Structure formats: C-alpha cells, structure tokens
Amino acid sequence: MPVPPLDAPVFQGMLMTMTTTASLELKQRLFRLSAADRRAMSAYLLRLKHESSSGRRETSRIMREMDAGRKTSLRTAAKRLGHA
C-alpha cells in the first residue's frame, strides 16, 4: 500500500496540531495497517523528520560533537535521532 500524501484526508488537521483525540485516532488507524504498511509509514515519517529544519539541526549538532571528539554511544545517538 503506498503512503498517502500529507494532504490526504487521513492526515488533514492531524500533523499541524496534534491533540490527544487526533493522536488517538492516528494511532488507531496505524494499528489497523498491516505490519509492512506500518513499517513503510514509520520510514516515511522518519524521513519527514530528518528532512525538517529541526531534524537537520539536531543531526548537525551531533555531527559537530563527533567531529570535536566527543564520544556518543550508539544508544544515545539513536535516542537523540528518535530511533529508540
């Protein structure tokens, strides 16, 4: 199943302001997807996060720390990037 565009009815109003009700509805819709579709949606949302200006800033900050010789555990890096 291809990932719907952000302007699809599934996403309208949910991503701009995530209320508790909208969050619950989104989680319920995601739960009804197959495992493969959930993985695809997760990868898509992660890509959106990394393409955002805040995601790029966070990645740049981590890279600067690494270039400066600061050690970061894989667990900490994954947590900072939202993989954990």
CYANA upper distance limits for C-alpha pairs under 8 A (distance plus 0.5 A):
  1 MET  CA     37 ASP  CA      6.86
  3 VAL  CA     40 ALA  CA      7.73
  3 VAL  CA     41 MET  CA      6.96
  3 VAL  CA     44 TYR  CA      8.17
  4 PRO  CA      8 ALA  CA      6.66
  4 PRO  CA     10 VAL  CA      8.49
  6 LEU  CA     11 PHE  CA      6.23
  6 LEU  CA     12 GLN  CA      7.79
  7 ASP  CA     11 PHE  CA      6.81
  7 ASP  CA     12 GLN  CA      6.46
  8 ALA  CA     12 GLN  CA      6.88
 11 PHE  CA     15 LEU  CA      6.95
 13 GLY  CA     17 THR  CA      7.16
 13 GLY  CA     18 MET  CA      8.44
 14 MET  CA     18 MET  CA      5.92
 14 MET  CA     19 THR  CA      8.15
 14 MET  CA     22 ALA  CA      6.26
 14 MET  CA     23 SER  CA      7.88
 14 MET  CA     26 LEU  CA      8.26
 18 MET  CA     22 ALA  CA      6.37
 18 MET  CA     23 SER  CA      6.43
 19 THR  CA     23 SER  CA      6.50
 20 THR  CA     24 LEU  CA      6.65
 21 THR  CA     25 GLU  CA      6.69
 22 ALA  CA     26 LEU  CA      6.56
 23 SER  CA     27 LYS  CA      6.65
 24 LEU  CA     28 GLN  CA      6.66
 25 GLU  CA     29 ARG  CA      6.71
 26 LEU  CA     30 LEU  CA      6.63
 27 LYS  CA     31 PHE  CA      6.55
 28 GLN  CA     32 ARG  CA      7.00
 29 ARG  CA     33 LEU  CA      7.36
 30 LEU  CA     38 ARG  CA      6.97
 31 PHE  CA     38 ARG  CA      8.30
 33 LEU  CA     37 ASP  CA      6.31
 33 LEU  CA     38 ARG  CA      6.47
 34 SER  CA     38 ARG  CA      6.68
 35 ALA  CA     39 ARG  CA      6.73
 36 ALA  CA     40 ALA  CA      6.74
 37 ASP  CA     41 MET  CA      6.59
 38 ARG  CA     42 SER  CA      6.50
 39 ARG  CA     43 ALA  CA      6.63
 40 ALA  CA     44 TYR  CA      6.63
 41 MET  CA     45 LEU  CA      6.62
 42 SER  CA     46 LEU  CA      6.56
 43 ALA  CA     47 ARG  CA      6.60
 44 TYR  CA     48 LEU  CA      6.79
 45 LEU  CA     49 LYS  CA      6.73
 46 LEU  CA     50 HIS  CA      6.73
 47 ARG  CA     51 GLU  CA      6.59
 48 LEU  CA     52 SER  CA      6.71
 49 LYS  CA     54 SER  CA      8.37
 49 LYS  CA     55 GLY  CA      6.08
 50 HIS  CA     54 SER  CA      8.48
 50 HIS  CA     55 GLY  CA      5.14
 50 HIS  CA     56 ARG  CA      6.44
 51 GLU  CA     55 GLY  CA      6.89
 51 GLU  CA     56 ARG  CA      6.96
 52 SER  CA     56 ARG  CA      6.73
 53 SER  CA     57 ARG  CA      6.63
 54 SER  CA     58 GLU  CA      6.69
 55 GLY  CA     59 THR  CA      6.73
 55 GLY  CA     81 LEU  CA      8.43
 56 ARG  CA     60 SER  CA      6.56
 57 ARG  CA     61 ARG  CA      6.59
 58 GLU  CA     62 ILE  CA      6.80
 58 GLU  CA     80 ARG  CA      8.47
 58 GLU  CA     81 LEU  CA      8.15
 59 THR  CA     63 MET  CA      6.67
 59 THR  CA     81 LEU  CA      7.92
 60 SER  CA     64 ARG  CA      6.59
 61 ARG  CA     65 GLU  CA      6.79
 62 ILE  CA     66 MET  CA      6.77
 62 ILE  CA     77 ALA  CA      8.35
 63 MET  CA     67 ASP  CA      6.59
 64 ARG  CA     68 ALA  CA      6.64
 65 GLU  CA     69 GLY  CA      7.05
 65 GLU  CA     70 ARG  CA      5.91
 65 GLU  CA     71 LYS  CA      8.35
 66 MET  CA     70 ARG  CA      5.71
 66 MET  CA     71 LYS  CA      6.95
 66 MET  CA     72 THR  CA      7.90
 72 THR  CA     76 THR  CA      6.85
 72 THR  CA     77 ALA  CA      6.87
 73 SER  CA     77 ALA  CA      6.71
 74 LEU  CA     78 ALA  CA      6.52
 75 ARG  CA     79 LYS  CA      6.63
 75 ARG  CA     84 ALA  CA      8.10
 76 THR  CA     80 ARG  CA      6.63
 77 ALA  CA     81 LEU  CA      6.68
 78 ALA  CA     82 GLY  CA      6.59
 78 ALA  CA     83 HIS  CA      5.42
 78 ALA  CA     84 ALA  CA      6.13
 79 LYS  CA     83 HIS  CA      6.21
 79 LYS  CA     84 ALA  CA      5.29
